[in-house]
Amino acid sequence: MPLNADEMPNLGKVPSTSDVILKFIRDSIADGSLDEGEPIRQDDVARLFNVSKIPVREALKRLEAEGLVEFHRNKGAVVTSVSEPEIVQIFEVRAILESNALRLSIPFMTEETFEKAQAYCDAFAQEADVARWSELNWRFHSCLYEDARRPYLVSTIRSVNDRLERYLRVQLTLSHGKETADREHRELLALCRKGDAEKVCAFLTDHIMRACQSLLHHLPNRRS
C-alpha cells in the first residue's frame, strides 16, 4: 500500500519521553510539589513513568541548564534554591531582555498582534485556576515580543521566566498581584497601540520590577 504523507503522523511534533518527564518535573517545581533543596530521585521518577533512568537523566540535565535543578555530590539532583539577591538579579535580566524584545517588536506590530494580546489579557483576568495564571501571563507578554522575529531571544526570555514561575505563583496569589498585573497589562497594551517605544519599554521595566518588589515582600519565608 502506498504511503500517503497527509495520513502519516508528524513525529517531529510528538513529545519524547524526556520531554514529558521534563514538563512533569518543571510543573512540580512550579506548583511547589517539589520544594527548594528537595532531592529528585531518578529511580522514583523512572518507576512512575515505567521507563529506564536514561530519559529521566536527560530531563534533569536540561532542567539543570535552565537553572531549576542542580547536582550535588552524594545527593544527586535537587531543586535549586534561589536567594533574594538572586531573585532580584533574575528579574533585572527579565527587564533588560523583555524591554529589548518589545522595542524590536513595536515597529512591526499589527492589529492581529493587539487582538491576540487582548485575548490573552482577557483570559488571564477571567481565569480562576491559579495554576494557569503564570502561563497566561507568559502568553500575554510573549505575544508582544513575537513581531521582533527574534526566536532565540524569546526562547531565552522563556527560560528566565521558567526560573521564576514558582515565585510568580506566590506573588500573584498572596499579594492580590493578579488584579495589579491585569491592570498593568491593559496599560501596557494601550501604550503598544500608540507605538511610543521608549515610553512602553520604560513602563514594561517598571511593571517587571514592581512585581519583583511585591514578591520579595510576600515571600512566606524571607531569606537574607
C-alpha positions as CSV (number, residue, x, y, z in Angstrom):
1,M,0.0,0.0,0.0
2,P,1.5,3.4,-1.0
3,L,2.1,5.8,1.9
4,N,0.1,9.0,2.0
5,A,2.1,11.7,3.6
6,D,-1.1,13.5,4.7
7,E,-2.1,10.5,6.7
8,M,1.2,9.9,8.5
9,P,1.7,11.3,12.0
10,N,4.2,14.2,12.3
11,L,6.7,12.6,14.7
12,G,8.5,15.9,15.0
13,K,5.5,17.2,17.0
14,V,5.3,14.1,19.3
15,P,7.0,14.9,22.6
16,S,9.7,12.5,23.6
17,T,9.7,10.6,26.9
18,S,12.4,13.0,28.1
19,D,10.1,16.0,27.1
20,V,7.2,14.5,29.1
21,I,9.3,13.9,32.2
22,L,10.9,17.4,31.9
23,K,7.4,19.0,31.9
24,F,6.2,16.9,34.8
25,I,9.2,17.9,37.0
26,R,9.1,21.5,35.9
27,D,5.4,21.7,36.7
28,S,6.1,20.0,40.1
29,I,8.7,22.7,40.9
30,A,6.4,25.5,39.7
31,D,3.4,24.4,41.9
32,G,5.5,23.7,44.9
33,S,5.1,19.9,44.9
34,L,8.9,19.8,44.8
35,D,10.3,22.3,47.2
36,E,13.7,24.1,47.2
37,G,16.5,21.8,48.2
38,E,14.4,18.7,47.8
39,P,16.1,15.7,46.1
40,I,14.6,14.4,42.8
41,R,15.0,10.6,43.0
42,Q,15.7,9.3,39.5
43,D,14.5,5.7,40.4
44,D,11.2,7.0,41.6
45,V,10.6,9.1,38.5
46,A,11.6,6.3,36.2
47,R,9.2,3.9,38.1
48,L,6.4,6.5,37.9
49,F,6.7,6.6,34.1
50,N,7.7,3.0,33.7
51,V,10.9,3.9,31.8
52,S,14.7,3.5,32.3
53,K,16.7,6.2,34.1
54,I,18.1,7.4,30.8
55,P,15.2,9.8,29.8
56,V,15.0,10.9,33.4
57,R,18.7,11.8,33.5
58,E,18.2,13.7,30.1
59,A,15.3,15.7,31.5
60,L,17.3,16.5,34.7
61,K,20.3,17.7,32.7
62,R,18.1,20.0,30.7
63,L,16.5,21.3,33.9
64,E,20.0,21.9,35.2
65,A,20.7,24.1,32.1
66,E,17.5,26.0,32.9
67,G,18.7,26.6,36.5
68,L,15.8,24.7,38.1
69,V,17.9,21.7,39.2
70,E,21.5,21.2,40.4
71,F,23.5,18.1,41.0
72,H,25.1,17.6,44.4
73,R,27.7,15.0,45.4
74,N,26.1,12.1,47.2
75,K,22.6,13.6,46.8
76,G,22.1,13.6,43.1
77,A,19.7,16.1,41.6
78,V,18.0,18.6,43.9
79,V,15.6,21.5,43.3
80,T,17.7,24.7,43.1
81,S,17.4,27.2,46.0
82,V,17.3,30.9,45.0
83,S,18.3,33.6,47.4
84,E,16.5,37.0,47.4
85,P,19.5,38.8,45.8
86,E,19.5,36.2,43.0
87,I,15.7,36.6,42.5
88,V,16.3,40.4,42.1
89,Q,19.0,39.7,39.5
90,I,16.8,37.3,37.6
91,F,14.0,40.0,37.5
92,E,16.6,42.5,36.3
93,V,17.6,40.2,33.5
94,R,13.9,39.8,32.6
95,A,13.5,43.6,32.4
96,I,16.6,44.0,30.2
97,L,15.7,41.2,27.8
98,E,12.0,41.8,27.6
99,S,12.2,45.6,27.1
100,N,14.7,45.0,24.3
101,A,12.4,42.4,22.7
102,L,9.5,44.8,23.0
103,R,11.5,47.7,21.5
104,L,12.3,45.5,18.5
105,S,8.7,44.4,18.1
106,I,6.9,47.8,18.3
107,P,7.6,48.9,14.7
108,F,6.1,45.6,13.3
109,M,3.1,45.2,15.5
110,T,-0.2,44.8,13.7
111,E,-3.9,44.8,14.7
112,E,-3.6,41.0,14.8
113,T,-0.9,41.3,17.4
114,F,-3.1,43.6,19.5
115,E,-6.1,41.4,19.2
116,K,-4.1,38.3,20.3
117,A,-2.7,40.2,23.3
118,Q,-6.1,41.4,24.2
119,A,-7.5,37.9,24.1
120,Y,-4.7,36.6,26.4
121,C,-5.2,39.6,28.7
122,D,-9.0,38.9,29.0
123,A,-8.3,35.2,29.6
124,F,-5.9,36.0,32.3
125,A,-8.4,38.3,34.0
126,Q,-11.2,35.7,33.9
127,E,-9.1,32.6,34.9
128,A,-9.8,31.3,38.4
129,D,-7.2,28.4,38.3
130,V,-4.1,29.7,39.9
131,A,-2.0,27.1,38.0
132,R,-3.0,28.8,34.8
133,W,-2.1,32.3,35.8
134,S,1.6,32.2,35.1
135,E,1.1,30.5,31.8
136,L,-1.4,33.1,30.6
137,N,0.8,35.8,31.9
138,W,3.6,34.4,29.8
139,R,1.4,34.1,26.7
140,F,0.4,37.8,27.0
141,H,3.9,39.0,27.4
142,S,5.5,36.8,24.7
143,C,2.9,37.6,22.0
144,L,4.1,41.2,22.3
145,Y,7.7,40.1,21.5
146,E,7.0,37.8,18.6
147,D,7.0,40.6,15.9
148,A,10.6,41.2,16.7
149,R,11.3,38.0,14.8
150,R,14.0,37.0,17.3
151,P,13.1,33.4,18.3
152,Y,16.3,32.8,20.2
153,L,15.7,36.0,22.3
154,V,12.2,34.9,23.1
155,S,13.4,31.4,23.9
156,T,16.0,32.9,26.3
157,I,13.3,35.1,27.9
158,R,11.1,32.0,28.4
159,S,14.0,30.2,30.2
160,V,14.4,33.1,32.5
161,N,10.6,33.1,33.2
162,D,10.7,29.4,33.9
163,R,13.2,30.0,36.7
164,L,10.7,32.5,38.3
165,E,7.5,30.6,37.8
166,R,7.2,29.1,41.3
167,Y,7.8,32.6,42.7
168,L,5.4,34.3,40.4
169,R,2.7,32.0,41.6
170,V,3.4,33.1,45.1
171,Q,3.4,36.8,44.1
172,L,0.1,36.5,42.1
173,T,-1.6,34.6,44.9
174,L,-0.6,36.3,48.1
175,S,-0.4,40.0,47.1
176,H,-3.6,40.4,45.0
177,G,-1.0,40.6,42.3
178,K,-3.4,39.2,39.7
179,E,-5.5,42.3,39.8
180,T,-2.5,44.6,39.6
181,A,-1.0,42.5,36.7
182,D,-4.3,42.7,34.8
183,R,-4.5,46.5,35.2
184,E,-0.9,47.0,34.1
185,H,-1.2,44.5,31.2
186,R,-4.0,46.7,29.8
187,E,-2.0,49.8,30.3
188,L,1.0,48.2,28.5
189,L,-1.2,47.1,25.6
190,A,-2.6,50.6,25.3
191,L,0.9,52.0,25.1
192,C,1.9,49.4,22.5
193,R,-1.0,50.6,20.3
194,K,0.3,54.2,20.5
195,G,3.7,53.0,19.3
196,D,5.9,55.1,21.6
197,A,8.8,52.6,22.1
198,E,10.6,54.5,24.8
199,K,7.5,55.0,26.9
200,V,6.2,51.5,26.6
201,C,9.7,49.9,27.3
202,A,10.0,52.1,30.4
203,F,6.6,51.0,31.6
204,L,7.4,47.3,31.0
205,T,10.6,47.6,33.0
206,D,8.7,49.2,35.9
207,H,6.0,46.5,35.6
208,I,8.5,43.7,35.9
209,M,10.4,45.3,38.8
210,R,7.2,46.2,40.7
211,A,6.3,42.5,40.5
212,C,9.8,41.7,41.9
213,Q,9.3,44.0,44.9
214,S,5.9,42.7,45.6
215,L,7.2,39.1,45.5
216,L,10.0,39.9,48.0
217,H,7.5,41.5,50.3
218,H,5.2,38.4,50.2
219,L,7.7,35.5,50.3
220,P,6.4,33.1,53.0
221,N,9.9,32.7,54.4
222,R,12.0,35.8,53.6
223,R,15.7,34.9,53.2
224,S,18.6,37.2,53.9
